[in-house]
Amino acid sequence: MKKILTLILCVVLAAAVMTGCGAQKEEETTAPVVNDPAVAGTWTEPDFDSGYVFNEDGTGRDIFWDITFTYTAADGELVITYDDEKYGKDRYSYMASETELTMTRSTESDKSFTYTKK
């Protein structure tokens, strides 16, 4: 009987020790990004039949390529993450007014695109 009690005690102690093992992960407390409402809408560039649709919920579509994406637009930075992984992610600085959206590609600072709100 002592052997069984000793075995049970060992199992209980081992279980107690094991529950304390491993690093606990801190919960992420980052606030969700609130997109700049000035970016929301349909923006077109008629010379190349291109543009973007930016929905208020952070989703959108590239008109020329007909590719969907998610985006964040805040503090002058616009990040587009395409749903199709082969297109990856694009980063732009941007300025938006009621009628124009100018996007400058972060990797090509002299390459700007201006779109008109539809």
All heavy atoms as an XYZ file, in Angstrom:
921
protein
N       0.818     -1.179      0.000
C       0.000      0.000      0.000
C       0.870      1.254      0.000
O       0.522      2.228     -0.656
C      -0.923     -0.055      1.219
C      -1.897      1.043      1.282
S      -3.133      0.746      0.016
C      -4.383      1.791      0.538
N       1.998      1.199      0.736
C       2.897      2.344      0.776
C       3.454      2.629     -0.615
O       3.636      3.792     -0.988
C       4.040      2.098      1.757
C       3.690      2.348      3.181
C       4.942      2.231      4.029
C       4.663      2.615      5.443
N       5.842      2.551      6.281
N       3.731      1.574     -1.374
C       4.284      1.765     -2.712
C       3.275      2.483     -3.613
O       3.639      3.353     -4.399
C       4.686      0.431     -3.328
C       5.912     -0.171     -2.709
C       6.282     -1.463     -3.391
C       7.521     -2.055     -2.724
N       7.943     -3.289     -3.372
N       2.025      2.134     -3.499
C       0.992      2.758     -4.325
C       0.836      4.223     -3.942
O       0.763      5.098     -4.800
C      -0.348      1.998     -4.201
C      -0.223      0.616     -4.825
C      -1.480      2.778     -4.853
C      -1.432     -0.261     -4.644
N       0.800      4.513     -2.637
C       0.697      5.895     -2.172
C       1.923      6.714     -2.607
O       1.803      7.867     -3.010
C       0.532      5.948     -0.652
C      -0.830      5.501     -0.130
C      -0.827      5.487      1.394
C      -1.925      6.410     -0.637
N       3.099      6.107     -2.525
C       4.321      6.784     -2.948
C       4.264      7.075     -4.445
O       4.632      8.162     -4.899
C       5.559      5.928     -2.614
O       5.561      5.642     -1.214
C       6.827      6.649     -2.981
N       3.794      6.117     -5.214
C       3.679      6.295     -6.655
C       2.680      7.400     -6.989
O       2.944      8.251     -7.834
C       3.257      4.972     -7.311
C       3.109      5.007     -8.827
C       4.420      5.365     -9.500
C       2.600      3.679     -9.346
N       1.550      7.414     -6.338
C       0.542      8.459     -6.559
C       1.102      9.824     -6.187
O       0.929     10.807     -6.919
C      -0.753      8.151     -5.769
C      -1.454      6.930     -6.366
C      -1.696      9.345     -5.772
C      -2.641      6.436     -5.562
N       1.805      9.925     -5.083
C       2.420     11.178     -4.646
C       3.437     11.665     -5.676
O       3.484     12.852     -6.005
C       3.075     10.993     -3.272
C       3.725     12.233     -2.671
C       2.713     13.345     -2.492
C       4.386     11.894     -1.353
N       4.227     10.742     -6.208
C       5.222     11.102     -7.232
C       4.536     11.630     -8.490
O       4.980     12.609     -9.082
C       6.099      9.905     -7.569
S       7.290      9.510     -6.280
N       3.458     10.992     -8.907
C       2.729     11.425    -10.091
C       2.130     12.814     -9.873
O       2.215     13.689    -10.739
C       1.645     10.395    -10.472
C       0.702     10.945    -11.532
C       2.277      9.106    -10.940
N       1.544     13.031     -8.694
C       0.951     14.337     -8.380
C       2.026     15.417     -8.360
O       1.852     16.511     -8.911
C       0.174     14.273     -7.050
C      -0.235     15.659     -6.580
C      -1.051     13.383     -7.202
N       3.159     15.136     -7.736
C       4.253     16.100     -7.690
C       4.811     16.386     -9.086
O       5.091     17.538     -9.433
C       5.370     15.618     -6.764
C       5.080     15.718     -5.270
C       6.197     15.059     -4.476
C       4.938     17.175     -4.871
N       4.960     15.370     -9.895
C       5.463     15.554    -11.258
C       4.491     16.407    -12.074
O       4.907     17.292    -12.819
C       5.680     14.202    -11.930
N       3.209     16.161    -11.915
C       2.214     16.952    -12.636
C       2.254     18.408    -12.183
O       2.161     19.329    -12.997
C       0.823     16.367    -12.425
N       2.418     18.647    -10.880
C       2.485     20.015    -10.361
C       3.721     20.739    -10.889
O       3.663     21.914    -11.266
C       2.489     20.000     -8.837
N       4.839     20.042    -10.951
C       6.073     20.645    -11.458
C       5.942     20.951    -12.947
O       6.350     22.008    -13.418
C       7.283     19.717    -11.178
C       8.503     20.191    -11.929
C       7.562     19.650     -9.686
N       5.362     20.030    -13.705
C       5.245     20.199    -15.150
C       4.327     21.354    -15.533
O       4.536     22.004    -16.541
C       4.738     18.905    -15.802
C       5.705     17.744    -15.679
S       7.271     18.071    -16.475
C       6.813     17.781    -18.147
N       3.304     21.637    -14.736
C       2.401     22.736    -15.080
C       3.098     24.077    -14.970
O       2.693     25.043    -15.605
C       1.143     22.744    -14.200
O       1.530     22.864    -12.837
C       0.302     21.509    -14.428
N       4.141     24.168    -14.216
C       4.883     25.414    -14.088
C       5.968     25.576    -15.131
O       6.603     26.617    -15.223
N       6.206     24.570    -15.952
C       7.260     24.626    -16.955
C       6.800     25.400    -18.181
O       5.638     25.430    -18.514
C       7.672     23.215    -17.400
S       8.522     22.302    -16.096
N       7.767     25.968    -18.859
C       7.474     26.669    -20.108
C       7.164     28.122    -19.864
O       6.628     28.505    -18.832
N       7.550     28.932    -20.835
C       7.308     30.368    -20.720
C       5.863     30.673    -21.066
O       5.315     30.149    -22.020
C       8.236     31.128    -21.659
N       5.265     31.503    -20.267
C       3.910     31.925    -20.566
C       3.967     33.100    -21.526
O       4.804     33.993    -21.402
C       3.185     32.332    -19.290
C       2.896     31.153    -18.393
C       2.086     31.562    -17.184
O       1.950     32.741    -16.895
N       1.564     30.580    -16.486
N       3.065     33.117    -22.485
C       3.029     34.189    -23.466
C       2.210     35.349    -22.925
O       1.139     35.155    -22.367
C       2.413     33.704    -24.774
C       3.242     32.653    -25.456
C       2.592     32.224    -26.747
C       3.412     31.149    -27.416
N       2.795     30.666    -28.645
N       2.753     36.549    -23.115
C       1.990     37.728    -22.753
C       0.914     37.957    -23.792
O       1.141     37.764    -24.971
C       2.899     38.962    -22.725
C       3.510     39.220    -21.389
C       4.271     40.531    -21.387
O       3.747     41.546    -21.882
O       5.387     40.522    -20.899
N      -0.245     38.365    -23.342
C      -1.303     38.662    -24.286
C      -0.962     39.947    -25.022
O      -0.464     40.899    -24.432
C      -2.634     38.838    -23.562
C      -3.222     37.535    -23.072
C      -4.613     37.734    -22.509
O      -5.351     38.602    -23.040
O      -4.943     37.048    -21.553
N      -1.229     39.947    -26.322
C      -0.982     41.148    -27.097
C      -2.054     42.168    -26.764
O      -3.237     41.862    -26.754
C      -0.996     40.835    -28.591
C       0.208     40.029    -29.019
C       0.264     39.868    -30.525
O      -0.221     40.761    -31.255
O       0.798     38.856    -30.963
N      -1.620     43.379    -26.501
C      -2.556     44.423    -26.143
C      -2.505     45.577    -27.140
O      -2.841     46.697    -26.802
C      -2.263     44.943    -24.724
O      -0.899     45.417    -24.687
C      -2.476     43.871    -23.685
N      -2.055     45.296    -28.356
C      -1.991     46.363    -29.341
C      -3.394     46.702    -29.816
O      -4.219     45.827    -30.060
C      -1.123     45.964    -30.552
O      -1.647     44.755    -31.100
C       0.318     45.746    -30.154
N      -3.640     47.981    -29.934
C      -4.944     48.439    -30.387
C      -5.053     48.247    -31.898
O      -4.062     48.363    -32.607
C      -5.118     49.917    -30.037
N      -6.234     47.935    -32.371
C      -6.390     47.785    -33.815
C      -6.162     49.125    -34.519
O      -6.430     50.188    -33.970
C      -7.839     47.325    -33.980
C      -8.522     47.729    -32.727
C      -7.475     47.752    -31.656
N      -5.643     49.050    -35.736
C      -5.393     50.259    -36.506
C      -6.718     50.807    -37.005
O      -7.544     50.067    -37.531
C      -4.465     49.959    -37.702
C      -4.314     51.169    -38.598
C      -3.115     49.483    -37.205
N      -6.908     52.099    -36.835
C      -8.093     52.759    -37.361
C      -7.671     53.441    -38.653
O      -6.824     54.329    -38.644
C      -8.662     53.782    -36.356
C      -9.844     54.506    -36.962
C      -9.038     53.089    -35.061
N      -8.214     52.982    -39.771
C      -7.836     53.517    -41.067
C      -8.307     54.951    -41.247
O      -9.383     55.324    -40.786
C      -8.382     52.646    -42.196
C      -7.627     51.357    -42.332
O      -6.419     51.319    -42.190
N      -8.333     50.275    -42.606
N      -7.493     55.727    -41.938
C      -7.814     57.102    -42.283
C      -9.059     57.090    -43.167
O      -9.037     56.521    -44.262
C      -6.617     57.705    -43.023
C      -6.812     59.156    -43.397
O      -7.940     59.675    -43.272
O      -5.814     59.774    -43.822
N     -10.160     57.703    -42.735
C     -11.392     57.670    -43.540
C     -11.251     58.389    -44.879
O     -12.023     58.129    -45.805
C     -12.434     58.341    -42.649
C     -11.670     59.077    -41.612
C     -10.337     58.400    -41.478
N     -10.264     59.274    -45.016
C     -10.059     59.985    -46.281
C      -9.621     59.043    -47.400
O      -9.774     59.355    -48.579
C      -9.025     61.095    -46.099
N      -9.089     57.871    -47.068
C      -8.621     56.911    -48.074
C      -9.771     56.070    -48.609
O      -9.737     55.626    -49.768
C      -7.508     56.008    -47.480
C      -7.116     54.905    -48.445
C      -6.295     56.852    -47.116
N     -10.804     55.865    -47.817
C     -11.922     55.019    -48.237
C     -12.593     55.583    -49.489
O     -12.786     56.785    -49.623
C     -12.935     54.895    -47.107
N     -12.881     54.681    -50.419
C     -13.568     55.078    -51.641
C     -12.961     54.404    -52.857
O     -12.064     53.570    -52.755
N     -13.447     54.801    -54.019
C     -12.929     54.292    -55.286
C     -12.080     55.375    -55.922
O     -12.539     56.504    -56.130
C     -14.084     53.904    -56.232
O     -14.860     52.878    -55.586
C     -13.561     53.379    -57.554
N     -10.834     55.036    -56.215
C      -9.857     55.974    -56.769
C      -9.399     55.443    -58.117
O      -8.983     54.287    -58.223
C      -8.661     56.105    -55.827
C      -9.050     56.579    -54.467
C      -9.395     55.819    -53.394
C      -9.156     57.933    -54.043
N      -9.699     56.614    -52.319
C      -9.564     57.927    -52.694
C      -8.946     59.164    -54.668
C      -9.752     59.092    -51.960
C      -9.133     60.321    -53.935
C      -9.539     60.288    -52.596
N      -9.472     56.268    -59.153
C      -9.131     55.805    -60.494
C      -8.081     56.689    -61.143
O      -7.915     57.862    -60.791
C     -10.376     55.767    -61.402
O     -10.918     57.084    -61.508
C     -11.415     54.801    -60.871
N      -7.393     56.094    -62.099
C      -6.401     56.780    -62.936
C      -6.757     56.398    -64.369
O      -6.429     55.300    -64.823
C      -4.996     56.311    -62.547
C      -3.879     57.222    -63.004
C      -3.633     57.130    -64.493
O      -3.554     56.017    -65.027
O      -3.547     58.193    -65.131
N      -7.485     57.271    -65.099
C      -8.068     56.876    -66.382
C      -7.073     56.576    -67.498
O      -7.387     55.790    -68.393
C      -8.958     58.074    -66.751
C      -8.456     59.205    -65.941
C      -7.833     58.622    -64.713
N      -5.884     57.149    -67.493
C      -4.929     56.908    -68.579
C      -4.538     55.439    -68.691
O      -4.246     54.949    -69.778
C      -3.674     57.763    -68.413
C      -3.963     59.239    -68.645
O      -4.983     59.559    -69.289
O      -3.167     60.074    -68.169
N      -4.480     54.748    -67.567
C      -4.086     53.339    -67.578
C      -5.219     52.418    -67.133
O      -5.016     51.244    -66.915
C      -2.862     53.116    -66.685
C      -1.647     53.842    -67.161
C      -1.230     55.021    -66.550
C      -0.933     53.368    -68.245
C      -0.115     55.692    -66.998
C       0.186     54.040    -68.705
C       0.595     55.208    -68.086
N      -6.427     52.966    -66.994
C      -7.576     52.197    -66.536
C      -7.243     51.441    -65.255
O      -7.483     50.244    -65.122
C      -8.054     51.237    -67.623
C      -9.447     50.687    -67.325
O     -10.226     51.373    -66.637
O      -9.736     49.563    -67.757
N      -6.610     52.150    -64.336
C      -6.196     51.520    -63.084
C      -6.782     52.284    -61.900
O      -7.397     53.331    -62.058
C      -4.668     51.480    -62.979
O      -4.156     52.795    -62.884
N      -6.559     51.755    -60.736
C      -7.029     52.397    -59.519
C      -7.237     51.388    -58.409
O      -6.851     50.215    -58.523
N      -7.835     51.877    -57.361
C      -8.055     51.063    -56.166
C      -9.429     51.341    -55.597
O      -9.944     52.449    -55.692
C      -7.024     51.389    -55.087
C      -5.620     51.023    -55.448
C      -4.766     51.942    -56.058
C      -5.120     49.755    -55.167
C      -3.467     51.604    -56.379
C      -3.819     49.407    -55.489
C      -2.999     50.339    -56.100
O      -1.721     49.987    -56.418
N      -9.982     50.323    -54.976
C     -11.174     50.469    -54.155
C     -10.738     50.179    -52.733
O     -10.216     49.095    -52.436
C     -12.293     49.479    -54.570
C     -13.480     49.590    -53.622
C     -12.701     49.705    -56.010
N     -10.868     51.163    -51.850
C     -10.545     51.004    -50.438
C     -11.856     51.045    -49.659
O     -12.511     52.094    -49.582
C      -9.617     52.121    -49.949
C      -8.249     52.090    -50.568
C      -7.907     52.980    -51.578
C      -7.299     51.187    -50.127
C      -6.648     52.969    -52.139
C      -6.027     51.165    -50.687
C      -5.701     52.059    -51.705
N     -12.256     49.905    -49.107
C     -13.471     49.834    -48.297
C     -13.167     50.293    -46.876
O     -12.033     50.171    -46.398
C     -14.019     48.402    -48.287
C     -14.359     47.926    -49.683
O     -15.006     48.622    -50.450
N     -13.895     46.739    -50.030
N     -14.186     50.788    -46.201
C     -14.002     51.274    -44.835
C     -13.564     50.185    -43.869
O     -12.945     50.463    -42.851
C     -15.285     51.935    -44.337
C     -15.585     53.238    -45.047
C     -16.864     53.890    -44.574
O     -17.539     53.341    -43.664
O     -17.196     54.955    -45.108
N     -13.867     48.917    -44.177
C     -13.536     47.815    -43.269
C     -12.094     47.319    -43.409
O     -11.713     46.320    -42.805
C     -14.514     46.652    -43.450
C     -14.384     45.954    -44.804
O     -13.580     46.399    -45.664
O     -15.104     44.961    -45.016
N     -11.268     48.004    -44.221
C      -9.869     47.599    -44.359
C      -9.624     46.589    -45.462
O      -8.536     46.049    -45.583
N     -10.626     46.330    -46.289
C     -10.456     45.456    -47.449
C     -10.474     46.328    -48.698
O     -10.876     47.499    -48.653
C     -11.573     44.405    -47.550
O     -12.829     45.077    -47.730
C     -11.607     43.521    -46.308
N     -10.042     45.751    -49.818
C     -10.064     46.528    -51.050
C      -9.781     45.674    -52.257
O      -9.658     44.454    -52.177
N      -9.644     46.360    -53.408
C      -9.402     45.665    -54.667
C      -8.578     46.561    -55.572
O      -8.839     47.746    -55.700
C     -10.727     45.326    -55.335
C     -10.603     44.513    -56.617
C     -11.963     44.082    -57.153
N     -12.846     45.195    -57.452
C     -12.853     45.859    -58.613
N     -12.044     45.535    -59.575
N     -13.698     46.849    -58.793
N      -7.565     45.972    -56.204
C      -6.785     46.632    -57.245
C      -7.600     46.500    -58.527
O      -7.866     45.392    -58.988
C      -5.422     45.948    -57.382
C      -4.538     46.585    -58.417
O      -4.991     46.735    -59.586
O      -3.390     46.912    -58.091
N      -8.020     47.629    -59.097
C      -8.904     47.608    -60.257
C      -8.207     47.031    -61.486
O      -8.776     46.212    -62.204
C      -9.445     49.027    -60.554
C     -10.352     49.482    -59.408
C     -10.181     49.076    -61.887
C     -10.747     50.944    -59.462
N      -6.970     47.443    -61.746
C      -6.263     46.998    -62.939
C      -6.036     45.494    -62.938
O      -6.306     44.801    -63.912
C      -4.933     47.740    -63.069
C      -4.180     47.421    -64.333
C      -4.539     48.024    -65.526
C      -3.120     46.529    -64.327
C      -3.850     47.736    -66.699
C      -2.431     46.238    -65.489
C      -2.796     46.845    -66.685
N      -5.521     44.968    -61.836
C      -5.190     43.540    -61.750
C      -6.351     42.692    -61.231
O      -6.270     41.466    -61.241
C      -3.973     43.321    -60.858
C      -2.746     43.959    -61.403
C      -2.125     45.088    -60.930
C      -1.976     43.542    -62.532
N      -1.029     45.388    -61.695
C      -0.911     44.450    -62.687
C      -2.084     42.488    -63.429
C       0.030     44.343    -63.697
C      -1.144     42.376    -64.437
C      -0.107     43.296    -64.561
N      -7.405     43.349    -60.737
C      -8.551     42.660    -60.148
C      -8.100     41.689    -59.052
O      -8.418     40.501    -59.059
C      -9.379     41.934    -61.211
C     -10.744     41.523    -60.666
O     -11.235     42.184    -59.717
O     -11.320     40.535    -61.160
N      -7.333     42.233    -58.111
C      -6.802     41.458    -56.993
C      -7.323     42.079    -55.701
O      -7.253     43.301    -55.520
C      -5.266     41.482    -56.974
C      -4.703     40.962    -58.289
C      -4.727     40.682    -55.805
C      -3.222     41.217    -58.447
N      -7.806     41.249    -54.804
C      -8.288     41.750    -53.518
C      -7.147     41.848    -52.519
O      -6.112     41.196    -52.655
C      -9.399     40.846    -52.956
O      -8.898     39.520    -52.839
C     -10.636     40.867    -53.863
N      -7.343     42.682    -51.497
C      -6.312     42.893    -50.488
C      -6.930     43.406    -49.199
O      -8.114     43.749    -49.159
C      -5.252     43.890    -50.995
C      -5.801     45.240    -51.405
C      -6.129     46.222    -50.474
C      -5.981     45.534    -52.747
C      -6.615     47.454    -50.858
C      -6.465     46.771    -53.162
C      -6.782     47.736    -52.206
N      -6.110     43.456    -48.173
C      -6.423     44.190    -46.951
C      -5.437     45.333    -46.870
O      -4.366     45.287    -47.473
C      -6.322     43.302    -45.692
O      -5.005     42.751    -45.612
C      -7.356     42.184    -45.711
N      -5.797     46.380    -46.140
C      -4.899     47.527    -46.051
C      -5.010     48.214    -44.694
O      -5.999     48.051    -43.983
C      -5.197     48.538    -47.166
C      -6.442     49.373    -46.925
C      -6.356     50.625    -46.324
C      -7.702     48.910    -47.288
C      -7.492     51.386    -46.096
C      -8.834     49.657    -47.070
C      -8.723     50.906    -46.475
O      -9.847     51.656    -46.238
N      -3.961     48.959    -44.386
C      -3.995     49.889    -43.265
C      -3.528     51.229    -43.797
O      -2.622     51.297    -44.631
C      -3.089     49.455    -42.087
O      -1.747     49.327    -42.561
C      -3.556     48.152    -41.489
N      -4.171     52.284    -43.357
C      -3.814     53.640    -43.768
C      -3.891     54.530    -42.537
O      -4.977     54.806    -42.029
C      -4.759     54.136    -44.853
N      -2.730     54.938    -42.058
C      -2.682     55.782    -40.867
C      -1.355     56.524    -40.838
O      -0.333     56.002    -41.293
C      -2.844     54.941    -39.601
N      -1.388     57.721    -40.314
C      -0.180     58.524    -40.126
C       0.638     58.670    -41.407
O       1.865     58.640    -41.382
C       0.697     57.942    -39.008
C      -0.035     57.879    -37.679
O      -0.812     58.810    -37.387
O       0.164     56.897    -36.945
N      -0.035     58.792    -42.545
C       0.654     59.005    -43.809
C       1.274     57.768    -44.422
O       1.956     57.860    -45.431
N       1.039     56.589    -43.838
C       1.565     55.346    -44.400
C       0.409     54.431    -44.782
O      -0.487     54.171    -43.982
C       2.479     54.617    -43.423
C       3.045     53.347    -44.039
C       3.936     52.547    -43.109
O       3.539     52.318    -41.950
O       5.014     52.158    -43.563
N       0.467     53.947    -46.011
C      -0.532     53.035    -46.543
C       0.158     51.709    -46.841
O       1.165     51.680    -47.557
C      -1.130     53.611    -47.834
C      -2.085     52.746    -48.630
C      -3.355     52.446    -47.842
C      -2.445     53.444    -49.942
N      -0.342     50.629    -46.247
C       0.234     49.300    -46.458
C      -0.856     48.411    -47.043
O      -1.915     48.241    -46.445
C       0.775     48.685    -45.148
C       1.340     47.299    -45.406
C       1.821     49.598    -44.517
N      -0.576     47.876    -48.235
C      -1.512     46.992    -48.918
C      -0.936     45.579    -48.875
O       0.191     45.350    -49.303
C      -1.715     47.424    -50.387
C      -2.361     48.806    -50.434
C      -2.565     46.398    -51.137
C      -2.462     49.392    -51.830
N      -1.711     44.641    -48.332
C      -1.313     43.235    -48.279
C      -2.279     42.455    -49.157
O      -3.462     42.324    -48.843
C      -1.357     42.703    -46.834
O      -0.551     43.542    -46.011
C      -0.854     41.271    -46.774
N      -1.761     41.961    -50.275
C      -2.606     41.260    -51.242
C      -3.012     39.892    -50.712
O      -2.231     39.207    -50.065
C      -1.883     41.140    -52.579
C      -1.708     42.485    -53.241
C      -0.534     43.205    -53.103
C      -2.754     43.056    -53.963
C      -0.392     44.460    -53.680
C      -2.619     44.302    -54.539
C      -1.437     45.004    -54.398
O      -1.309     46.240    -54.957
N      -4.249     39.498    -51.026
C      -4.756     38.195    -50.601
C      -4.018     37.057    -51.295
O      -3.889     35.974    -50.741
C      -6.262     38.085    -50.871
C      -7.066     39.043    -50.000
O      -6.549     39.480    -48.944
O      -8.202     39.383    -50.374
N      -3.533     37.290    -52.506
C      -2.735     36.309    -53.227
C      -1.277     36.516    -52.815
O      -0.677     37.552    -53.117
C      -2.901     36.504    -54.734
C      -2.231     35.416    -55.541
O      -1.252     34.815    -55.062
O      -2.683     35.176    -56.682
N      -0.700     35.550    -52.121
C       0.642     35.678    -51.544
C       1.727     36.025    -52.564
O       2.728     36.632    -52.220
C       1.031     34.399    -50.807
C       0.252     34.182    -49.542
C       0.659     32.917    -48.825
O       1.675     32.294    -49.193
O      -0.053     32.544    -47.875
N       1.545     35.660    -53.827
C       2.600     35.930    -54.804
C       2.762     37.428    -55.075
O       3.787     37.844    -55.585
C       2.373     35.152    -56.104
C       1.221     35.606    -56.951
C       1.124     34.733    -58.202
C      -0.083     35.112    -59.036
N      -0.243     34.238    -60.167
N       1.777     38.250    -54.700
C       1.894     39.691    -54.885
C       2.440     40.386    -53.631
O       2.847     41.541    -53.700
C       0.543     40.295    -55.288
C       0.112     39.825    -56.651
C      -0.805     38.792    -56.783
C       0.650     40.377    -57.795
C      -1.186     38.337    -58.034
C       0.276     39.927    -59.056
C      -0.645     38.906    -59.162
O      -1.018     38.445    -60.395
N       2.401     39.715    -52.516
C       3.026     40.225    -51.305
C       2.381     41.463    -50.724
O       1.169     41.566    -50.611
N       3.242     42.429    -50.374
C       2.826     43.614    -49.638
C       3.480     44.833    -50.278
O       4.649     44.801    -50.639
C       3.283     43.458    -48.187
C       2.838     44.527    -47.252
C       3.371     44.306    -45.847
C       2.673     43.135    -45.197
N       2.926     43.035    -43.758
N       2.732     45.918    -50.402
C       3.257     47.190    -50.902
C       3.098     48.254    -49.827
O       2.077     48.294    -49.129
C       2.511     47.647    -52.162
C       2.888     46.873    -53.406
O       4.044     46.404    -53.485
O       2.041     46.750    -54.303
N       4.117     49.125    -49.734
C       4.088     50.232    -48.774
C       4.190     51.554    -49.523
O       5.012     51.691    -50.415
C       5.241     50.136    -47.779
C       5.146     48.959    -46.856
C       6.348     48.933    -45.884
N       6.277     47.779    -45.042
C       5.549     47.692    -43.934
N       4.856     48.721    -43.531
N       5.523     46.585    -43.219
N       3.351     52.490    -49.108
C       3.331     53.812    -49.721
C       3.240     54.879    -48.633
O       2.656     54.645    -47.575
C       2.096     53.995    -50.610
C       1.957     53.011    -51.731
C       1.286     51.801    -51.559
C       2.476     53.295    -52.984
C       1.146     50.905    -52.598
C       2.339     52.402    -54.036
C       1.673     51.209    -53.839
O       1.539     50.324    -54.872
N       3.782     56.037    -48.923
C       3.375     57.216    -48.169
C       2.222     57.789    -48.990
O       2.146     57.582    -50.202
C       4.525     58.204    -48.007
O       5.010     58.622    -49.253
N       1.305     58.486    -48.336
C       0.151     58.976    -49.080
C      -0.320     60.326    -48.558
O      -0.044     60.718    -47.424
C      -0.999     57.963    -49.030
C      -1.733     57.952    -47.705
C      -2.852     58.748    -47.501
C      -1.294     57.160    -46.656
C      -3.512     58.751    -46.284
C      -1.949     57.155    -45.443
C      -3.058     57.950    -45.259
O      -3.698     57.956    -44.049
N      -1.042     61.019    -49.440
C      -1.765     62.241    -49.087
C      -3.128     62.135    -49.745
O      -3.219     61.804    -50.935
C      -1.032     63.482    -49.581
C       0.269     63.739    -48.850
S       1.040     65.338    -49.227
C       0.914     65.458    -50.970
N      -4.170     62.379    -48.977
C      -5.525     62.256    -49.502
C      -6.296     63.542    -49.253
O      -6.222     64.120    -48.173
C      -6.246     61.086    -48.839
N      -7.004     63.977    -50.282
C      -7.933     65.096    -50.146
C      -9.316     64.566    -50.512
O      -9.489     63.363    -50.713
C      -7.523     66.249    -51.065
O      -7.771     65.915    -52.427
N     -10.281     65.446    -50.652
C     -11.622     64.991    -51.024
C     -11.667     64.459    -52.446
O     -12.524     63.645    -52.776
C     -12.621     66.135    -50.860
C     -12.891     66.489    -49.419
C     -13.924     67.594    -49.283
O     -14.728     67.798    -50.224
O     -13.924     68.256    -48.240
N     -10.718     64.903    -53.300
C     -10.791     64.533    -54.715
C      -9.579     63.770    -55.226
O      -9.659     63.143    -56.275
C     -10.961     65.790    -55.587
O      -9.864     66.682    -55.332
C     -12.274     66.489    -55.286
N      -8.437     63.830    -54.514
C      -7.221     63.180    -55.003
C      -6.532     62.358    -53.925
O      -6.522     62.735    -52.761
C      -6.212     64.211    -55.518
C      -6.551     64.789    -56.859
C      -5.400     65.609    -57.427
O      -4.469     65.989    -56.696
O      -5.452     65.871    -58.638
N      -5.955     61.256    -54.368
C      -5.125     60.404    -53.513
C      -3.781     60.248    -54.214
O      -3.726     59.754    -55.340
C      -5.774     59.025    -53.312
C      -4.943     57.975    -52.594
C      -4.674     58.380    -51.147
C      -5.635     56.615    -52.643
N      -2.732     60.700    -53.562
C      -1.385     60.541    -54.108
C      -0.649     59.527    -53.260
O      -0.576     59.668    -52.039
C      -0.620     61.874    -54.123
O      -1.356     62.805    -54.918
C       0.770     61.705    -54.695
N      -0.134     58.498    -53.930
C       0.588     57.420    -53.256
C       2.009     57.388    -53.795
O       2.218     57.359    -55.006
C      -0.104     56.080    -53.527
C      -1.520     56.018    -53.015
S      -2.544     54.630    -53.631
C      -1.468     53.245    -53.597
N       2.995     57.392    -52.889
C       4.397     57.312    -53.285
C       4.956     56.015    -52.749
O       4.970     55.787    -51.533
C       5.209     58.505    -52.739
O       4.605     59.716    -53.204
C       6.642     58.446    -53.196
N       5.419     55.165    -53.660
C       5.933     53.848    -53.269
C       7.163     54.026    -52.381
O       8.080     54.760    -52.720
C       6.262     53.015    -54.495
C       6.518     51.553    -54.174
C       6.809     50.755    -55.428
N       5.764     50.872    -56.426
C       4.839     49.942    -56.652
N       4.838     48.838    -55.957
N       3.924     50.110    -57.571
N       7.195     53.351    -51.257
C       8.285     53.489    -50.290
C       9.632     53.039    -50.851
O      10.661     53.546    -50.470
C       7.971     52.704    -49.020
O       6.845     53.279    -48.389
N       9.639     52.087    -51.753
C      10.911     51.600    -52.296
C      11.401     52.455    -53.458
O      12.544     52.359    -53.844
C      10.775     50.142    -52.778
O       9.732     50.082    -53.752
C      10.490     49.215    -51.625
N      10.531     53.275    -54.000
C      10.888     54.159    -55.109
C      10.366     55.550    -54.786
O       9.328     55.960    -55.283
C      10.261     53.652    -56.409
C      10.608     52.232    -56.755
C       9.722     51.701    -57.882
O       9.180     52.505    -58.664
O       9.570     50.485    -57.962
N      11.091     56.304    -53.964
C      10.567     57.556    -53.432
C      10.188     58.572    -54.506
O       9.405     59.464    -54.255
C      11.554     58.162    -52.442
O      12.774     58.417    -53.098
N      10.725     58.446    -55.713
C      10.354     59.391    -56.750
C       9.194     58.892    -57.611
O       8.769     59.553    -58.543
C      11.554     59.718    -57.636
C      12.113     58.487    -58.345
O      11.827     57.359    -57.901
O      12.840     58.663    -59.333
N       8.660     57.710    -57.305
C       7.577     57.121    -58.094
C       6.249     57.353    -57.380
O       5.912     56.664    -56.422
C       7.835     55.618    -58.281
C       6.924     54.962    -59.256
C       7.276     55.342    -60.661
C       6.499     54.469    -61.622
N       6.763     54.755    -62.990
N       5.501     58.353    -57.855
C       4.210     58.685    -57.260
C       3.081     58.391    -58.231
O       3.263     58.455    -59.448
C       4.162     60.158    -56.875
O       5.014     60.418    -55.799
N       1.933     58.084    -57.675
C       0.740     57.806    -58.453
C      -0.367     58.679    -57.888
O      -0.568     58.736    -56.673
C       0.348     56.335    -58.334
C       1.472     55.380    -58.631
C       2.305     54.912    -57.617
C       1.706     54.969    -59.938
C       3.335     54.056    -57.893
C       2.748     54.092    -60.218
C       3.564     53.642    -59.207
N      -1.097     59.354    -58.757
C      -2.199     60.194    -58.308
C      -3.492     59.662    -58.901
O      -3.596     59.437    -60.099
C      -1.990     61.669    -58.719
O      -0.767     62.125    -58.129
C      -3.126     62.540    -58.225
N      -4.478     59.480    -58.028
C      -5.766     58.932    -58.414
C      -6.852     59.946    -58.070
O      -6.716     60.726    -57.129
C      -6.027     57.618    -57.680
C      -4.991     56.577    -57.961
C      -3.895     56.404    -57.113
C      -5.082     55.763    -59.086
C      -2.929     55.463    -57.391
C      -4.110     54.815    -59.375
C      -3.032     54.668    -58.521
O      -2.085     53.742    -58.796
N      -7.918     59.910    -58.840
C      -9.057     60.816    -58.628
C     -10.206     60.018    -58.030
O     -10.473     58.892    -58.463
C      -9.498     61.427    -59.974
O      -8.381     62.075    -60.556
C     -10.612     62.420    -59.776
N     -10.887     60.630    -57.069
C     -12.012     59.933    -56.432
C     -13.188     59.866    -57.384
O     -13.540     60.838    -58.025
C     -12.417     60.631    -55.134
C     -13.333     59.784    -54.282
C     -13.344     60.257    -52.875
C     -13.921     59.185    -51.977
N     -13.784     59.560    -50.589
N     -13.738     58.706    -57.483
C     -14.854     58.464    -58.378
C     -16.168     58.682    -57.662
O     -16.333     58.375    -56.525
C     -14.764     57.029    -58.924
C     -15.664     56.744    -60.073
C     -15.299     55.376    -60.624
C     -16.140     55.093    -61.840
N     -15.894     53.795    -62.386
